[in-house]
Amino acid sequence: MTLRTIRNIKNLRDKRVLLRIDANVPVEDGQVVDDFRLWAVRPTIEYLTGRGAVVIILAHLGRPHGRDAKLTLKPIANRLAKILGRVVTFLPELGGPLVVSALAAAVPGQVFMLENLRFDKGEESNGGSFAKKLAALGDVYVNDGFAVSHRAHASVAAITRYLPSYAGLLMERELKVLDHVRTKPQSPSVALLGGAKIGTKIGLIKQLAKIYDHVLVGGGLIDPILVARGFAIGGSLLDKVPSATLAPVLKLKNLILPVDVLVGDPAHPAAPVHAVPIAMDMPFVICRKPECIVDIGPRTMLAWASIIKHAKTIVWNGPVGIFEIPRFAHGTLALAQVVASRSKGRALGVVGGGETVEALDKTGMARWVDHVSTGGGAMLEFLEGKVLPGVKPLYGKPKKSF
């Protein structure tokens, strides 16, 4: 089936468009401190407003329990207004007389933002009544929030039952690029995976191992693997995974693990850090508490950089060390530079995940990566081959036409 996008909507003038975006960005002292995801939806908003639509933005922030003044979307609306160079009218409700009267007086090209969707419990429960309440405010629904589309929430899934639904320009690009690297990566292909919990990535590792030439695994993902092979890893973060679940991963022939790691004490970053070589067939004590594995080692950096430098397709998600601490960030930042330098022509480079994008930004080379995904969990689930509840309804014929 074909993806329906906003380009398929023939007449947008005076239409009220409910636009779901991902605005779950860090806010400190009432100011947005990372607006990457807001810039990403700018083309869609400009497309809609440029054709005379009234845009009503739907989004969430954090995990509130009921209304929480600290998690209002007003700072988001203010920052988005500066990005767009136009007024974004913030409506501190999710319906009712205030919203209805404001929308009734709207003019073509006007942009509104409703309050935090999660202030209503019907959002996370995928409630039909809440979805109907939202749908009543618009004529058409557009999903440009790829990063939230793996969640079956009312503004992502249920709402598509009540309005003709389309993908925004960001959603379209995310799906196009990620589908390409998921189904037909050009060889030599490299998947680089890090992060903390291997339990959530076992399915992904097995899936990528079927189509990628090399699957490089670092960060906290290696801790359960090392323990399963008899190593002692001190105070390293250990995601406990049943041996039967982990067994298929240990058998993958194209799985590449670090040949050395850095060991240190995160509680005392200034304490000595040393590299420990790893021979997978000779278990031993890598470190003892309070020390833990904090990064990949220099030999691994060189070996993995060599593999990436010859790649035609690169997918990266997850840091390979505790990169928040500068002394333990060398591996992650070094690989970020290699991924970026190999992208844009010589290889198709795709990077995703909040911490991964943050690490890439620290190198100042993000602009050289072909596609920086706004999705973290959504990206991983899509690459694994799962059907995303916010994406499936955007294919085929719309519920109705106008």
Summary of the structure (lengths in Angstrom):
residues: 402
radius of gyration: 22.8
end to end distance: 20.9
largest distance: 72.9
contacts: 1404
relative contact order: 0.13
helix: 39%
strand: 19%
